[in-house]
Amino acid sequence: MVYRIRVILGCFFWLLTGLFHPSGGFPGHPLITDDTGTQGKGGLQVEVNGMLGHDRDGVVTQKAREAGTMLSYGLFDNADVVLGIPYQHISTKDRGGSQRHRGISDLSLELKWRFYEGNGLSLAFKPGMTLPTGNDKKGLGTGRPTYGPTFIVTKEVAPWAFHFNLGYRRNENRLLERMDLWHTSLASEFEVLEGIRLVSNVGMERNTDKTSNTHPAFIIGGVIYSPTKSLDLNLGVQFGLSKTETDYTIHPGIVFTFNFE
């Protein structure tokens, strides 16, 4: 019981921290898979997300916390520019002791362009890059810019919506990691009641560790509650499907939308 209370309080703490320490977040939180939706010209979306992850591999235990804000602004009706500013806290413990590192991680900058829409099907292309603003010596960044595109598909069949992502990232880094990475994932949303959606997400990406061909795979289950058209409250729980993925991660978040047109 005490452990569960600590987990809940931890999530609440890191969600509040995100309000004061802007950071990167996940698109369509708590989903990792992005959708083709844009804000419309002059629209602004602010995502404030928290993350509490726990992973144990033998005698090594790692706890990762992140407080994040992602800003999406509508350049046109079908195109957004997206800025993510991540703040991380990483704690690692083994038989030799423990280490803790915290600070701003690598900033991200993306452009989402929805180039097709019809009959409930929409397609988007999202190129992006990260800037080496995090301290790579402390595990908070790659030390070099990374870049790559993501192809996005959304299909809506009320009350369902499905999203598919296929992406590539050139992982330039100073950490001796793999440089050519891929990501694929599939998500679904189901509107059970007006303003309440159940969401699920599965995916896999190439392992950054050159010595391993066991790629991180995950599954997420969560809920999104929209009390108004301009406010979303969400919560998701992620589990690792492979040994190289974090054992479990809790994702609380809040989303605000504005329009200045």
C-alpha positions in Angstrom: 0.0 0.0 0.0 2.8 2.4 0.9 4.6 1.7 -2.4 1.3 2.4 -4.4 0.9 5.7 -2.6 4.5 6.7 -3.4 3.9 5.9 -7.1 0.7 8.0 -7.2 2.4 10.9 -5.4 5.4 10.6 -7.6 3.3 10.9 -10.7 1.4 13.9 -9.3 4.7 15.6 -8.3 6.2 15.2 -11.8 3.1 16.4 -13.5 3.2 19.5 -11.4 6.9 19.9 -12.0 6.2 20.0 -15.7 4.1 23.2 -15.2 7.3 24.9 -14.1 10.0 23.0 -16.0 8.9 22.8 -19.7 9.9 19.5 -21.3 9.3 17.2 -24.2 6.3 15.0 -24.2 4.6 12.4 -26.2 2.2 13.2 -29.1 -1.5 12.4 -28.3 -0.5 11.6 -24.8 -0.5 9.0 -23.3 0.0 7.5 -26.7 3.4 7.4 -28.2 2.0 6.9 -31.7 1.2 10.3 -33.3 -2.0 11.1 -35.2 -2.5 13.2 -38.3 -4.5 15.9 -36.4 -3.3 19.5 -36.6 -4.3 22.7 -34.6 -5.6 24.7 -37.5 -4.1 28.1 -38.5 -3.4 30.1 -35.4 -4.2 27.3 -33.1 -1.9 26.4 -30.1 -1.8 23.2 -28.1 0.2 22.9 -24.9 0.8 19.4 -23.6 2.1 19.1 -20.0 3.1 15.5 -19.3 4.7 13.5 -16.5 6.6 10.2 -16.7 7.6 7.8 -14.0 9.5 4.7 -15.2 11.0 1.8 -13.3 13.4 -0.8 -14.8 15.4 -3.6 -13.2 18.0 -5.7 -15.1 19.8 -8.1 -12.7 21.4 -6.0 -9.9 20.9 -2.7 -11.7 17.8 -0.7 -11.0 17.0 2.5 -12.9 14.2 5.0 -12.2 13.5 7.6 -14.8 11.3 10.6 -14.3 10.4 13.2 -16.9 8.3 16.4 -16.7 7.4 17.6 -20.2 5.8 20.3 -22.2 5.2 20.1 -26.0 4.0 23.2 -27.9 2.2 22.7 -31.2 1.3 25.8 -33.3 -0.8 25.8 -36.5 1.1 27.5 -39.3 -1.7 26.5 -41.7 -4.9 24.5 -41.4 -2.9 21.3 -42.3 0.5 22.1 -40.9 1.9 22.5 -37.4 5.3 23.3 -36.0 6.1 21.4 -32.8 8.6 22.3 -30.1 9.5 19.9 -27.2 11.7 20.9 -24.2 12.5 17.8 -22.0 13.5 17.9 -18.4 14.7 14.5 -16.9 15.7 13.0 -13.6 17.5 9.6 -13.9 18.5 7.5 -10.9 20.6 4.3 -11.3 21.5 1.9 -8.4 23.7 -1.2 -8.4 26.0 -3.0 -6.0 28.6 -0.2 -6.4 26.2 2.5 -5.2 23.8 4.9 -6.9 24.0 7.8 -9.3 21.5 10.6 -10.0 21.4 13.0 -12.9 18.9 15.7 -13.7 18.5 18.5 -16.2 17.3 19.6 -19.6 17.6 16.9 -22.2 17.8 17.4 -26.0 15.2 19.9 -27.5 13.1 18.7 -30.4 11.7 20.6 -33.3 9.3 19.0 -35.8 7.0 20.0 -38.7 3.8 18.0 -39.2 2.1 18.2 -42.6 -1.2 16.5 -43.3 -1.1 16.1 -47.1 -4.2 13.9 -47.7 -7.7 13.7 -46.1 -10.8 11.9 -47.3 -13.4 9.3 -46.3 -12.1 9.1 -42.8 -8.5 8.4 -43.9 -5.7 10.9 -43.5 -2.0 10.8 -44.2 0.8 13.0 -42.7 4.5 13.5 -43.0 6.5 14.7 -40.0 10.2 15.5 -40.4 12.0 16.5 -37.2 15.3 17.0 -35.4 16.8 17.2 -31.9 19.4 19.7 -30.7 22.2 18.6 -28.3 21.1 20.7 -25.4 21.3 17.9 -22.8 24.5 16.8 -21.1 25.5 13.6 -22.9 28.1 12.7 -20.2 25.2 12.4 -17.7 23.0 10.4 -20.1 20.7 13.4 -20.7 21.3 13.7 -24.4 23.2 12.3 -27.5 25.8 15.1 -27.7 25.0 15.7 -31.4 21.9 16.7 -33.5 19.7 13.8 -34.6 17.1 14.0 -37.4 14.6 11.9 -39.4 11.0 11.7 -40.7 7.9 9.9 -39.6 5.0 8.7 -41.8 1.6 8.9 -40.1 -1.7 7.3 -41.0 -5.0 7.9 -39.2 -8.3 6.0 -40.0 -11.5 7.1 -38.3 -14.5 4.8 -38.1 -16.7 6.1 -35.3 -16.5 5.4 -32.4 -13.1 4.1 -33.3 -9.9 5.8 -34.5 -6.7 4.0 -35.5 -3.2 5.5 -35.9 0.0 4.0 -37.5 3.5 5.4 -37.4 6.6 4.3 -39.4 9.7 6.4 -38.7 13.5 6.6 -39.2 16.0 8.6 -37.2 19.6 9.3 -37.9 21.0 9.0 -34.4 24.2 11.0 -34.5 25.8 10.7 -31.0 28.8 10.6 -28.8 27.6 7.5 -26.9 28.8 4.9 -29.4 25.2 4.0 -30.1 23.6 2.8 -33.4 23.1 5.6 -35.8 20.3 4.2 -38.0 17.2 3.6 -36.0 13.6 2.8 -37.0 10.3 3.0 -35.1 6.9 1.4 -35.9 3.8 1.5 -33.8 0.0 1.2 -33.9 -2.6 2.9 -31.6 -6.4 2.8 -31.2 -9.0 5.0 -29.6 -12.5 4.1 -28.6 -15.0 6.7 -27.4 -17.0 5.0 -24.7 -19.0 8.1 -23.7 -19.0 11.7 -24.8 -15.6 13.1 -23.6 -14.2 9.8 -22.5 -11.8 7.7 -24.7 -10.1 4.5 -24.0 -6.7 4.2 -25.8 -4.2 1.5 -26.5 -0.8 1.4 -28.1 1.8 -1.2 -29.2 5.1 -0.5 -30.9 8.8 -1.4 -31.3 12.0 0.5 -32.2 15.5 -0.5 -33.1 17.8 -1.0 -30.1 20.4 1.8 -29.8 22.8 -0.7 -28.3 25.1 -2.1 -31.1 25.7 -5.3 -29.2 22.0 -6.3 -29.0 19.5 -7.3 -31.6 16.7 -7.5 -29.0 14.6 -4.4 -29.8 12.6 -2.5 -27.2 8.8 -3.3 -27.6 6.0 -1.8 -25.5 2.2 -1.9 -24.9 0.2 1.0 -23.4 -3.3 1.2 -22.0 -4.9 4.4 -20.9 -7.8 6.8 -20.8 -8.4 10.4 -22.0 -11.1 12.6 -20.4 -12.1 15.8 -22.1 -14.4 17.9 -19.8 -14.3 20.7 -22.3 -13.2 21.1 -26.0 -10.1 22.9 -24.9 -9.0 20.6 -22.1 -7.9 16.9 -21.9 -6.8 15.0 -18.8 -5.1 11.7 -19.5 -3.4 8.8 -17.8 -1.6 5.8 -19.3 0.4 2.8 -18.1 3.1 1.3 -20.3 4.7 -2.2 -20.0 7.7 -3.6 -21.6 7.2 -6.5 -24.0 10.9 -7.2 -24.3 13.9 -7.3 -21.9 15.4 -4.2 -23.4 12.2 -2.1 -22.7 11.6 -0.4 -19.4 9.6 -2.7 -17.1 6.7 -0.3 -16.6 6.1 3.5 -17.0 3.2 5.6 -15.7 2.2 8.6 -17.9 -0.1 11.3 -16.5 -0.8 14.4 -18.6 -2.9 17.4 -19.3 -3.5 19.2 -22.6 -4.7 22.8 -23.3 -5.8 24.1 -26.7 -6.2 27.7 -27.8 -7.0 29.6 -31.0 -5.8 33.1 -31.8 -7.4 33.5 -35.2 
